[in-house]
Amino acid sequence: MRMRRGGLIFATVAILALLSCKPEAGGKLEPVGQQRTDMLHAACIKSGGNYIRQGSSAAFYCLNATKDAGKTCSAAGDCQSGCLARSHTCAPVKPLLGCNAILTSEGTEVMQCVE
């Protein structure tokens, strides 16, 4: 009787654990692999971005032109992307990839590297 009772408890716990792994009713699992890459690529193009592979990791990025590109700035909050420290102008794309001297929200110059 002890073996049966212990087995029944184990089976009940196992079933409950498996049921908790199901997506919510009507929910879909997010795509992965090539399907996810294709979905992100399509969304990027639809938003007007340029889907490129960049950096040593060969990761894909969606680069979007900023509306304030070239505008004079004195801090990060003045721009959609980043305020370039050398020229005090807003960056032309978002995200700003590579290593760039930018101005923080306080107007302090820092080197920011994004890959």
Contacts in CASP RR format, 6 or more apart in sequence:
PFRMAT RR
TARGET T0000
AUTHOR 0000-0000-0000
METHOD contacts of the structure
MODEL  1
MRMRRGGLIFATVAILALLSCKPEAGGKLEPVGQQRTDMLHAACIKSGGN
YIRQGSSAAFYCLNATKDAGKTCSAAGDCQSGCLARSHTCAPVKPLLGCN
AILTSEGTEVMQCVE
23 29 0 8 1.000
30 36 0 8 1.000
31 39 0 8 1.000
37 60 0 8 1.000
40 51 0 8 1.000
40 60 0 8 1.000
40 62 0 8 1.000
41 51 0 8 1.000
41 60 0 8 1.000
43 62 0 8 1.000
44 50 0 8 1.000
44 51 0 8 1.000
44 62 0 8 1.000
45 51 0 8 1.000
47 62 0 8 1.000
47 64 0 8 1.000
48 64 0 8 1.000
49 62 0 8 1.000
49 63 0 8 1.000
49 64 0 8 1.000
49 65 0 8 1.000
50 62 0 8 1.000
50 63 0 8 1.000
50 64 0 8 1.000
51 60 0 8 1.000
51 61 0 8 1.000
51 62 0 8 1.000
51 63 0 8 1.000
52 60 0 8 1.000
52 61 0 8 1.000
52 63 0 8 1.000
53 59 0 8 1.000
53 60 0 8 1.000
53 61 0 8 1.000
54 60 0 8 1.000
54 61 0 8 1.000
54 97 0 8 1.000
54 115 0 8 1.000
55 97 0 8 1.000
55 98 0 8 1.000
55 115 0 8 1.000
56 115 0 8 1.000
57 115 0 8 1.000
59 115 0 8 1.000
61 95 0 8 1.000
61 97 0 8 1.000
63 93 0 8 1.000
63 94 0 8 1.000
63 95 0 8 1.000
63 97 0 8 1.000
64 93 0 8 1.000
64 94 0 8 1.000
65 92 0 8 1.000
65 93 0 8 1.000
66 79 0 8 1.000
66 80 0 8 1.000
66 81 0 8 1.000
66 90 0 8 1.000
66 91 0 8 1.000
66 92 0 8 1.000
66 93 0 8 1.000
66 94 0 8 1.000
67 80 0 8 1.000
68 78 0 8 1.000
68 79 0 8 1.000
68 80 0 8 1.000
68 90 0 8 1.000
69 89 0 8 1.000
69 90 0 8 1.000
69 91 0 8 1.000
69 92 0 8 1.000
69 93 0 8 1.000
70 87 0 8 1.000
70 89 0 8 1.000
70 90 0 8 1.000
70 92 0 8 1.000
71 78 0 8 1.000
71 79 0 8 1.000
71 89 0 8 1.000
71 90 0 8 1.000
72 88 0 8 1.000
72 89 0 8 1.000
73 79 0 8 1.000
73 82 0 8 1.000
73 83 0 8 1.000
73 84 0 8 1.000
73 88 0 8 1.000
73 89 0 8 1.000
73 90 0 8 1.000
73 103 0 8 1.000
74 83 0 8 1.000
74 88 0 8 1.000
74 103 0 8 1.000
74 107 0 8 1.000
75 83 0 8 1.000
75 103 0 8 1.000
75 104 0 8 1.000
75 105 0 8 1.000
75 106 0 8 1.000
75 107 0 8 1.000
76 82 0 8 1.000
76 83 0 8 1.000
76 102 0 8 1.000
76 103 0 8 1.000
76 104 0 8 1.000
76 105 0 8 1.000
76 107 0 8 1.000
77 83 0 8 1.000
77 105 0 8 1.000
78 90 0 8 1.000
79 90 0 8 1.000
79 91 0 8 1.000
80 90 0 8 1.000
80 94 0 8 1.000
81 90 0 8 1.000
81 91 0 8 1.000
81 92 0 8 1.000
81 93 0 8 1.000
81 94 0 8 1.000
81 95 0 8 1.000
81 96 0 8 1.000
82 90 0 8 1.000
82 91 0 8 1.000
82 94 0 8 1.000
82 96 0 8 1.000
82 102 0 8 1.000
82 103 0 8 1.000
83 89 0 8 1.000
83 90 0 8 1.000
83 91 0 8 1.000
83 102 0 8 1.000
83 103 0 8 1.000
83 107 0 8 1.000
84 90 0 8 1.000
84 91 0 8 1.000
84 100 0 8 1.000
84 101 0 8 1.000
84 102 0 8 1.000
84 103 0 8 1.000
85 100 0 8 1.000
85 101 0 8 1.000
85 102 0 8 1.000
85 103 0 8 1.000
85 109 0 8 1.000
85 110 0 8 1.000
86 101 0 8 1.000
88 103 0 8 1.000
91 100 0 8 1.000
91 102 0 8 1.000
95 114 0 8 1.000
96 102 0 8 1.000
96 112 0 8 1.000
96 114 0 8 1.000
97 114 0 8 1.000
97 115 0 8 1.000
98 113 0 8 1.000
98 114 0 8 1.000
98 115 0 8 1.000
99 111 0 8 1.000
99 112 0 8 1.000
99 113 0 8 1.000
100 111 0 8 1.000
100 112 0 8 1.000
100 113 0 8 1.000
101 109 0 8 1.000
101 110 0 8 1.000
101 111 0 8 1.000
101 112 0 8 1.000
102 109 0 8 1.000
102 110 0 8 1.000
102 111 0 8 1.000
102 112 0 8 1.000
103 109 0 8 1.000
103 110 0 8 1.000
104 110 0 8 1.000
END
